[in-house]
Each structure stands twice: as C-alpha cells, then as structure tokens.
Amino acid sequence: MTVETVFTAIATFAVLLRFLAKCFGNMKLWWDDPLIIVALLASIAYTALGWFLANIGFGSDIWTVHAEDIPTVLKGFYTGFIIYGFTRFFVRTSILLFYLRIFSVPLARPLIIASLALDTAIAIVVVTTVSFQCTPVSYYWTRYEDGEHAGFCVSRLAITWTAAILSIAFDLWIILLPLPFVVRLKLSWQKRIVVSIMFAVGVCVLIISFIRLPTISQFINSTNQTVDTVPLAMWTGVEMNVAIICACLPSLRVLLGPALGRWVDTGKSVLRRGGRGRDSRALGANSWEVKRHHYHLSTPGSSSEVQTAQASDSETTSKIRMTTTTLQTASSLPASRSELLLDDLRAPGAVKQGFVNSQAWAE
C-alpha cells in the first residue's frame, strides 16, 4: 500500500496546486474543478480502504486470514472496483469539460459533447455490471463462507477485461481528441511545454493500464486472492492517481509559466551569444546601414569615427562603431570646404575584423 499512498499524496498535491494556480491567476472555477475534487476524494477513499484491508489480512495468504475476516476482505475488493469505476469516470469527465471550456472551434464542441455522452454511458454500464455481477449482490462475498449460500455470478473475467479494454480505448480517444485543434493554435513556449507534459503523462496512464491487464488474469484465476490481488490493487491505485495528476497539469501553467519562460529565455540568450562572437559575425553588405554624416577633417589622411552605425540580422539589432581612414581623398577638397560628406558608406562583402574598407567591432 506504500506505492498507492505515495501516488495519492502526489495527486493531492497536484490538486492543491491546481486551485492555488486558479487563485493566483484569477481564473474562475468551472464544472471540471469540483469533479476533480470528487475524483481525488474517491482515490483517497480507495487508499484508506487498502490500509484497512491490510490490517485484517489483505496481502497475507488466505489460509492465514481469520475466517470471519474473509468476507470483509472480499467486500473490500467489491467496493474497490466500484470506486475505481467512479474515479476514472470523474477524471475523464473533468478533462472533457476542460476541453469544452477552452476549445471554441465549431467542430470541436460536438465531438467533445458526444465524448461526454459516451463516457457517461460507459461508466453507467461498467459500474452497474460490476455492482450487480452476482445475484444476490451479497453472494460476491458469502459464496466462500460455508457453501450454504445460494446464488450465481456472471463471468468476472468477461466483466473486468471488457471494462479494462473500454477504459484504455477511451483514454486513447481523450489523448488524441484535442491534437487536431491544438496544432492550429499559436502557443507560447510555456504552453507548448505544458501541453507536451500533459500528453506525456496521458501516455503514461495508458502504459499503466496495459501493465495492469496481466494482473486482472492473475486475480481471476487465483486460489489465493488475498495475495494475488495485491498487484492489481496497486496498479489500479497508481492509474487513478496518475490520471488525476494529468487532469491538473493545464492549470499548473500559471505557476510554472514564469519559471519556464525564464528557462526558455536563458536558452535563447545562450544560443545568441554563442553565435555572435567578435570573429564569428559574417553579415553581408546589405545588412549594414550607415547614416549620412558630415565630418570635419583637420588634415588630409586623418581618421574619423561614425558614432551611430547599425548592423542587423534576422533577430536583433546591434550598435557598432566604425572608423574609416580617408587616406588621400581629403587632399582634393577645395580650400573653402572643411567638411567631408560620407554618403551611403557600406562595407563590401562580409565584414570581419581587420583593415578592409572599414573596421568594425561590437560595442
């Protein structure tokens, strides 16, 4: 039960962060929020039930369990399966309502509403079938007592496998449903990361569901159910709680967004600095723009400094200083003029450090 307890604690923390994020982000509560609380309460009840059953023989060989405790353990199994059905229904419904709230695309809403209806129908069928698999219902836990109780049960193998396959298929549908609409959205880096994490956690739920399948057969074919049901109970609890965590991830964007933004910005800054060393700039001639200036030359062959030249690439604009040596050009100036007009000064070819027609360095 330790594993279930750890995952229940993580799911509880995720739900608390979900509502904390809504408070910080001034987001209104909607129908998906109370449903996730109900799902969490059901998961907590499932974990508490496991600890109660562990104290009376769950996890021990059935022949070491007191005879009067065996019906109680079987009642716990019966209750646990029903809790699982309700929990998964509430989590799936919460996620679908979240979809309904954020997607306003005309095609999306009918699909989501139809999915909600199908989810409800599946939940009703599964929970009802599990609840009334035996006639009378009490025969589920009294049939092993003394052989004097009359009744019958439908195939547990058929019920549990059908419920598991329907759950996996519908989880896959919920994961794939928003993808055509998400790819059309222009999301920020933070939102893309959150969506990717949510998708990954959803895939984890599917993987856990597949891992859970062999434990169903182990439970059905067991002659020592108090021991052989332990793996099924553990993976059932893990699956429920990971699904709850997945449903809470979109709301955590408000809390994770600033941190993710700083992380992304830092990465971009490192990439920019890595590509803009003093010797690594190789911009074409058309990338340089130099404003028209008048410069006073006291003697021929002196050097003048352009104070505001600009070099631009596809992402940023950087200010540089350029020093141009006029050589003998100034000696041909008329005596009446003391200024030299530098018009449309452009650096031919790639600009590098050194003496070409002009010398440039980053400021």
C-alpha positions as CSV (number, residue, x, y, z in Angstrom):
1,M,0.0,0.0,0.0
2,T,3.0,2.3,0.2
3,V,3.1,2.8,-3.5
4,E,-0.6,3.8,-3.7
5,T,-0.1,6.1,-0.7
6,V,2.8,7.9,-2.4
7,F,0.9,8.4,-5.6
8,T,-2.2,9.6,-3.7
9,A,-0.1,12.2,-1.9
10,I,1.3,13.4,-5.2
11,A,-2.2,13.6,-6.7
12,T,-3.4,15.5,-3.7
13,F,-0.5,18.0,-4.0
14,A,-1.3,18.4,-7.8
15,V,-5.0,19.2,-7.0
16,L,-3.9,21.7,-4.3
17,L,-1.5,23.4,-6.8
18,R,-4.4,23.4,-9.4
19,F,-6.6,25.5,-7.1
20,L,-3.6,27.6,-5.9
21,A,-2.9,28.4,-9.6
22,K,-6.5,29.4,-10.1
23,C,-6.3,31.8,-7.2
24,F,-3.0,33.4,-8.4
25,G,-4.2,33.6,-12.0
26,N,-7.7,35.0,-11.1
27,M,-9.3,32.1,-13.0
28,K,-12.9,31.2,-12.5
29,L,-13.9,27.8,-11.3
30,W,-15.9,25.6,-13.7
31,W,-17.5,22.2,-13.7
32,D,-14.2,20.4,-14.3
33,D,-12.9,21.7,-10.9
34,P,-15.4,20.1,-8.5
35,L,-15.3,16.8,-10.5
36,I,-11.5,16.5,-10.0
37,I,-12.0,17.0,-6.2
38,V,-14.6,14.2,-6.2
39,A,-12.1,12.0,-8.1
40,L,-9.4,12.8,-5.5
41,L,-11.7,12.0,-2.6
42,A,-12.6,8.7,-4.2
43,S,-8.9,7.9,-4.7
44,I,-8.2,8.8,-1.1
45,A,-11.0,6.5,0.0
46,Y,-9.5,3.7,-2.2
47,T,-6.1,4.1,-0.4
48,A,-7.7,4.2,3.0
49,L,-9.7,1.1,2.2
50,G,-6.4,-0.7,1.2
51,W,-4.8,0.1,4.5
52,F,-7.9,-1.1,6.4
53,L,-7.9,-4.4,4.5
54,A,-4.1,-4.8,5.0
55,N,-4.8,-4.8,8.8
56,I,-7.2,-7.8,8.5
57,G,-5.3,-10.0,6.1
58,F,-5.0,-8.4,2.7
59,G,-1.5,-9.3,1.4
60,S,-1.3,-12.4,3.5
61,D,-2.0,-16.0,2.4
62,I,-5.8,-16.6,2.5
63,W,-5.4,-19.7,4.8
64,T,-3.7,-17.4,7.5
65,V,-6.6,-15.0,7.5
66,H,-9.3,-15.4,10.1
67,A,-12.4,-17.0,8.7
68,E,-14.6,-14.1,9.9
69,D,-12.4,-11.6,8.1
70,I,-12.5,-13.2,4.6
71,P,-16.0,-11.8,3.8
72,T,-14.8,-8.4,4.9
73,V,-11.8,-8.6,2.6
74,L,-14.0,-9.7,-0.3
75,K,-16.4,-6.8,0.4
76,G,-13.3,-4.5,0.2
77,F,-12.5,-5.9,-3.2
78,Y,-16.0,-5.4,-4.4
79,T,-16.0,-1.8,-3.1
80,G,-12.6,-1.1,-4.6
81,F,-13.7,-2.0,-8.1
82,I,-16.7,0.3,-7.9
83,I,-14.5,3.2,-6.6
84,Y,-12.2,2.6,-9.5
85,G,-15.0,2.9,-12.0
86,F,-16.3,6.1,-10.5
87,T,-12.9,7.7,-10.1
88,R,-12.0,7.1,-13.7
89,F,-15.3,8.4,-14.8
90,F,-14.9,11.7,-12.9
91,V,-11.3,12.2,-14.2
92,R,-12.3,11.6,-17.8
93,T,-15.3,13.9,-17.4
94,S,-13.2,16.6,-15.8
95,I,-10.7,16.5,-18.7
96,L,-13.5,16.6,-21.4
97,L,-15.2,19.5,-19.6
98,F,-11.8,21.3,-19.7
99,Y,-11.7,20.7,-23.4
100,L,-15.2,22.1,-23.8
101,R,-14.2,25.2,-21.9
102,I,-11.1,26.0,-24.0
103,F,-11.9,24.9,-27.5
104,S,-14.4,27.1,-29.3
105,V,-13.8,25.6,-32.7
106,P,-17.2,24.6,-34.3
107,L,-16.1,21.0,-35.0
108,A,-14.6,20.5,-31.5
109,R,-17.7,21.1,-29.4
110,P,-19.9,18.4,-31.0
111,L,-17.1,15.9,-30.7
112,I,-16.5,16.8,-27.0
113,I,-20.2,16.7,-26.1
114,A,-20.5,13.3,-27.9
115,S,-17.5,12.1,-25.9
116,L,-19.1,13.2,-22.7
117,A,-22.2,11.3,-23.5
118,L,-20.2,8.2,-24.4
119,D,-18.1,8.5,-21.3
120,T,-21.3,8.7,-19.2
121,A,-22.8,5.6,-20.9
122,I,-19.7,3.6,-20.5
123,A,-19.4,4.5,-16.8
124,I,-23.1,3.6,-16.2
125,V,-22.7,0.2,-17.9
126,V,-19.4,-0.7,-16.2
127,V,-20.4,0.4,-12.7
128,T,-23.8,-1.3,-13.0
129,T,-22.4,-4.5,-14.3
130,V,-19.7,-4.7,-11.6
131,S,-22.2,-3.8,-8.9
132,F,-24.7,-6.5,-9.9
133,Q,-22.4,-9.2,-11.2
134,C,-23.8,-11.5,-8.5
135,T,-27.3,-12.4,-7.6
136,P,-27.9,-11.6,-4.8
137,V,-25.2,-9.0,-4.6
138,S,-24.1,-10.4,-1.2
139,Y,-23.2,-13.6,-2.9
140,Y,-19.9,-11.9,-4.1
141,W,-18.5,-12.2,-0.5
142,T,-20.6,-15.0,1.0
143,R,-20.0,-17.7,-1.5
144,Y,-16.7,-18.7,0.1
145,E,-18.1,-18.9,3.7
146,D,-19.7,-22.3,4.2
147,G,-21.2,-23.3,0.9
148,E,-24.7,-22.8,2.2
149,H,-25.4,-19.5,0.4
150,A,-27.2,-19.8,-2.9
151,G,-26.6,-17.5,-5.8
152,F,-24.7,-17.1,-9.0
153,C,-22.3,-14.6,-10.6
154,V,-21.6,-13.8,-14.2
155,S,-18.1,-14.2,-15.6
156,R,-15.7,-11.9,-13.7
157,L,-13.1,-12.4,-16.5
158,A,-15.5,-11.0,-19.1
159,I,-16.5,-8.1,-16.9
160,T,-13.0,-7.0,-15.8
161,W,-11.4,-7.4,-19.2
162,T,-14.3,-5.6,-21.0
163,A,-14.1,-2.7,-18.5
164,A,-10.3,-2.5,-18.8
165,I,-10.3,-2.5,-22.7
166,L,-13.1,0.1,-22.8
167,S,-11.1,2.3,-20.3
168,I,-7.9,2.0,-22.4
169,A,-9.7,2.8,-25.7
170,F,-11.5,5.8,-24.2
171,D,-8.3,7.1,-22.6
172,L,-6.6,6.9,-26.0
173,W,-9.5,8.8,-27.6
174,I,-9.2,11.6,-24.9
175,I,-5.5,12.0,-25.6
176,L,-6.0,12.2,-29.4
177,L,-9.1,14.3,-29.4
178,P,-7.5,17.7,-28.9
179,L,-4.5,17.2,-31.1
180,P,-6.1,18.5,-34.4
181,F,-7.2,21.6,-32.7
182,V,-4.0,22.2,-30.6
183,V,-1.7,22.2,-33.7
184,R,-3.7,25.1,-35.1
185,L,-3.2,27.3,-32.1
186,K,-0.2,29.6,-31.9
187,L,1.0,28.7,-28.4
188,S,3.9,30.2,-26.5
189,W,6.9,28.1,-25.5
190,Q,5.5,27.8,-22.0
191,K,2.1,26.5,-23.2
192,R,3.8,24.1,-25.6
193,I,5.9,22.6,-22.8
194,V,2.8,22.2,-20.6
195,V,0.8,20.6,-23.4
196,S,3.7,18.2,-24.1
197,I,4.0,17.3,-20.5
198,M,0.3,16.6,-20.3
199,F,0.4,14.5,-23.4
200,A,3.3,12.5,-21.9
201,V,1.5,11.9,-18.6
202,G,-1.6,10.8,-20.6
203,V,0.6,8.3,-22.4
204,C,1.9,7.1,-19.0
205,V,-1.7,6.5,-17.9
206,L,-2.2,4.2,-21.0
207,I,1.1,2.4,-20.2
208,I,0.0,1.8,-16.7
209,S,-3.4,0.5,-17.9
210,F,-1.6,-2.0,-20.1
211,I,0.7,-3.1,-17.2
212,R,-2.5,-3.6,-15.2
213,L,-4.0,-6.1,-17.7
214,P,-2.0,-9.2,-16.7
215,T,-2.8,-8.6,-13.0
216,I,-6.5,-9.0,-13.9
217,S,-6.0,-12.5,-15.1
218,Q,-3.9,-13.2,-12.0
219,F,-6.7,-12.1,-9.9
220,I,-9.4,-14.0,-11.7
221,N,-7.5,-17.3,-11.8
222,S,-6.2,-17.1,-8.3
223,T,-6.8,-19.6,-5.5
224,N,-5.1,-17.2,-3.0
225,Q,-6.9,-13.9,-3.7
226,T,-5.7,-12.1,-0.6
227,V,-2.2,-12.3,-2.1
228,D,-2.7,-12.4,-5.8
229,T,-4.9,-9.3,-5.8
230,V,-2.2,-7.1,-4.4
231,P,-0.6,-6.2,-7.8
232,L,-4.0,-5.4,-9.3
233,A,-4.9,-3.2,-6.4
234,M,-1.5,-1.4,-6.6
235,W,-1.6,-0.7,-10.3
236,T,-5.3,0.3,-10.0
237,G,-4.4,2.9,-7.4
238,V,-1.4,4.2,-9.4
239,E,-3.5,4.5,-12.6
240,M,-6.2,6.5,-10.8
241,N,-3.8,9.0,-9.3
242,V,-1.7,9.5,-12.4
243,A,-4.9,10.3,-14.3
244,I,-5.7,12.9,-11.6
245,I,-2.3,14.4,-12.0
246,C,-2.7,14.6,-15.8
247,A,-6.0,16.4,-15.4
248,C,-4.4,19.0,-13.2
249,L,-1.4,19.9,-15.4
250,P,-3.1,22.5,-17.6
251,S,-3.9,24.7,-14.6
252,L,-0.3,24.5,-13.3
253,R,0.8,26.6,-16.3
254,V,0.1,29.7,-14.3
255,L,2.6,28.6,-11.6
256,L,5.1,27.0,-14.0
257,G,4.8,29.7,-16.7
258,P,7.3,32.3,-15.3
259,A,9.9,29.6,-14.5
260,L,9.5,28.0,-17.9
261,G,9.7,31.5,-19.5
262,R,13.0,32.2,-17.7
263,W,14.3,28.9,-18.7
264,V,13.4,29.3,-22.4
265,D,14.7,32.9,-22.5
266,T,18.0,31.8,-20.9
267,G,18.4,29.1,-23.6
268,K,17.7,31.6,-26.3
269,S,20.2,34.1,-24.8
270,V,22.9,31.4,-24.7
271,L,22.3,30.5,-28.3
272,R,22.5,34.1,-29.4
273,R,25.8,34.7,-27.5
274,G,27.2,31.5,-28.9
275,G,26.6,32.7,-32.5
276,R,27.8,36.3,-32.1
277,G,31.5,36.3,-31.1
278,R,33.7,39.0,-32.3
279,D,35.2,36.8,-35.0
280,S,32.0,34.9,-35.9
281,R,29.9,37.7,-37.4
282,A,29.7,37.4,-41.1
283,L,26.9,39.6,-42.4
284,G,26.5,40.6,-46.0
285,A,27.0,44.1,-47.3
286,N,23.2,44.7,-47.5
287,S,22.9,44.1,-43.8
288,W,24.8,47.3,-42.9
289,E,23.1,50.6,-42.6
290,V,25.2,53.8,-42.0
291,K,23.5,57.1,-41.6
292,R,24.7,60.1,-43.7
293,H,27.2,62.2,-41.6
294,H,29.4,65.3,-42.1
295,Y,32.9,65.0,-40.6
296,H,35.4,67.8,-40.1
297,L,39.0,66.8,-41.2
298,S,41.8,68.9,-39.8
299,T,44.5,67.3,-42.0
300,P,44.5,65.0,-45.0
301,G,44.8,61.3,-44.2
302,S,43.2,61.6,-40.7
303,S,40.7,59.2,-39.3
304,S,37.0,59.9,-38.5
305,E,34.6,58.0,-36.4
306,V,31.0,57.1,-37.2
307,Q,29.1,57.3,-34.0
308,T,25.8,55.5,-34.8
309,A,26.1,52.8,-37.3
310,Q,23.8,49.7,-37.1
311,A,24.2,46.1,-38.0
312,S,21.1,44.0,-38.2
313,D,20.3,40.3,-38.7
314,S,17.0,38.4,-38.6
315,E,16.6,38.6,-34.8
316,T,18.4,41.6,-33.3
317,T,19.9,45.0,-34.0
318,S,23.3,45.7,-32.6
319,K,25.1,49.1,-32.4
320,I,28.7,49.2,-33.5
321,R,31.4,51.8,-34.1
322,M,33.1,52.2,-37.4
323,T,36.4,54.0,-38.1
324,T,37.2,55.0,-41.7
325,T,40.6,56.2,-42.8
326,T,40.1,58.7,-45.7
327,L,43.7,58.3,-46.9
328,Q,44.3,60.9,-49.8
329,T,40.7,61.6,-50.5
330,A,40.6,64.7,-48.3
331,S,43.6,66.3,-50.0
332,S,41.5,67.1,-53.1
333,L,39.0,69.1,-51.1
334,P,38.7,72.8,-52.1
335,A,40.2,75.2,-49.7
336,S,36.8,76.7,-49.0
337,R,35.5,73.4,-47.6
338,S,36.4,71.9,-44.2
339,E,34.0,69.0,-44.2
340,L,33.9,65.7,-46.0
341,L,30.5,64.1,-46.9
342,L,30.4,60.3,-46.2
343,D,27.4,59.2,-48.2
344,D,26.0,55.6,-48.2
345,L,29.0,54.1,-46.6
346,R,28.7,50.3,-46.9
347,A,31.1,47.6,-46.2
348,P,31.6,45.4,-49.3
349,G,31.3,41.7,-48.7
350,A,31.5,40.1,-45.3
351,V,32.6,42.4,-42.5
352,K,35.4,41.0,-40.3
353,Q,37.9,42.4,-38.0
354,G,40.8,43.9,-39.9
355,F,41.6,46.6,-42.4
356,V,39.2,46.2,-45.3
357,N,37.5,49.4,-46.4
358,S,36.3,49.9,-42.9
359,Q,37.0,48.5,-39.5
360,A,34.1,47.3,-37.2
361,W,33.8,45.9,-33.7
362,A,30.9,45.3,-31.4
363,E,30.2,47.7,-28.7
